Amino acid sequence: MDKEGKISKASILLMIVVLIMLIIALAEIFSIIGEYMAHRAFNPVSIALSLGTILLSVYLLFQIIKKPKDHFFEAQRITTMVRCTSCDYVTAREFEKGDYVLKETGTCPKCGGNLIIYSIFREVRDEE
């Protein structure tokens, strides 16, 4: 699931593949049970592989469905630095979609000159 709680297309495709694996493994288990009921010899390796496939399928389904932990992917803070072309006025603000270096963003509150974006950077947090 993404941050908004919607299931992505890749997750849906992976769920379908896991469900197909689960169906095939269950069919194999039922085939083995049928052989056992008919008193025919059956292969213990086949049982182990089928049970392993079922366990793997159930595990993958739980991993797909559960919400990802946020501590692995921290939201990065991106800062935009804005400078006046006429005076020494400089300010920092949060990055906005559409920002790029040398973009004019308005007028200077100090002198009325043009404000341009002169720097965009990601703030690095020190590891504890």
C-alpha positions in Angstrom: 0.0 0.0 0.0 1.2 3.5 -0.7 1.1 6.4 1.7 -2.6 7.2 0.9 -3.8 3.7 1.7 -4.3 2.7 -2.0 -3.0 -0.6 -3.3 -0.6 -0.2 -6.1 -0.8 -2.1 -9.4 2.4 -4.0 -8.6 1.0 -5.2 -5.3 -2.2 -6.5 -7.0 -0.1 -8.3 -9.6 2.1 -9.9 -6.9 -1.0 -10.9 -5.0 -2.4 -12.7 -8.1 0.9 -14.5 -8.6 1.0 -15.6 -4.9 -2.6 -16.8 -5.1 -1.8 -18.8 -8.2 1.1 -20.4 -6.3 -1.2 -21.2 -3.4 -3.8 -22.8 -5.6 -1.2 -25.0 -7.3 0.3 -26.0 -4.0 -3.2 -26.9 -2.6 -4.0 -28.9 -5.7 -0.8 -30.9 -5.2 -1.7 -31.5 -1.6 -5.1 -32.8 -2.6 -3.5 -35.0 -5.2 -1.2 -36.4 -2.5 -4.1 -37.0 -0.1 -5.9 -38.8 -2.9 -3.0 -41.1 -3.5 -2.8 -41.8 0.2 -6.5 -42.7 0.3 -6.1 -45.0 -2.6 -3.2 -46.7 -0.8 -0.7 -45.8 -3.5 2.9 -44.8 -2.8 3.5 -41.0 -2.7 6.6 -38.9 -2.7 7.5 -37.2 0.6 9.5 -34.6 -1.3 6.3 -33.6 -3.0 4.6 -33.1 0.3 7.5 -31.0 1.6 7.6 -28.8 -1.5 3.8 -28.3 -1.4 3.8 -27.3 2.2 6.7 -25.0 1.7 5.0 -23.3 -1.2 1.8 -22.9 0.9 3.8 -21.3 3.8 5.7 -19.1 1.4 2.5 -18.0 -0.3 0.8 -17.1 3.0 3.9 -15.2 4.2 4.1 -13.2 0.9 0.3 -12.4 1.1 0.8 -11.0 4.7 3.8 -9.0 3.5 1.9 -7.5 0.6 -1.1 -6.6 2.6 0.5 -5.1 5.7 1.3 -1.4 5.9 5.0 -0.7 5.3 7.0 0.7 8.2 7.8 4.4 7.9 11.2 4.2 9.8 12.9 2.8 6.7 11.9 5.6 4.4 12.0 9.0 6.1 10.5 11.9 4.3 13.3 14.2 3.2 13.1 17.9 3.8 13.9 19.9 0.7 14.7 23.6 1.1 14.6 26.4 -1.5 16.8 29.4 -1.1 15.5 32.7 -2.6 17.6 35.8 -3.2 16.9 39.3 -4.4 18.8 40.4 -7.6 19.1 44.0 -6.4 19.9 43.8 -2.7 21.3 41.4 -0.1 17.8 39.9 0.9 17.9 36.1 1.2 15.3 33.8 2.6 14.6 30.0 2.8 11.3 28.2 2.3 10.0 24.7 1.8 10.4 23.3 -1.7 7.3 23.6 -3.9 6.4 21.6 -6.9 7.7 23.5 -10.0 10.6 25.1 -8.3 13.9 25.3 -10.3 17.1 27.3 -10.1 16.9 30.9 -11.5 13.1 30.9 -11.5 11.6 34.3 -10.7 9.4 34.0 -7.6 8.1 37.5 -6.9 9.3 40.9 -5.7 11.6 41.7 -2.8 9.9 43.0 0.3 12.9 45.2 1.1 13.6 47.0 -2.2 11.0 45.8 -4.7 13.5 44.0 -6.9 13.1 40.5 -8.5 13.4 37.4 -6.3 15.0 34.4 -7.9 15.6 30.8 -6.7 19.3 30.4 -6.4 19.6 27.1 -4.5 17.6 23.9 -3.9 19.0 21.3 -1.5 18.1 18.4 0.8 18.7 18.8 4.5 20.9 16.0 5.8 20.1 14.7 9.2 23.0 13.3 11.3 22.7 9.7 12.3 22.3 9.1 16.0 
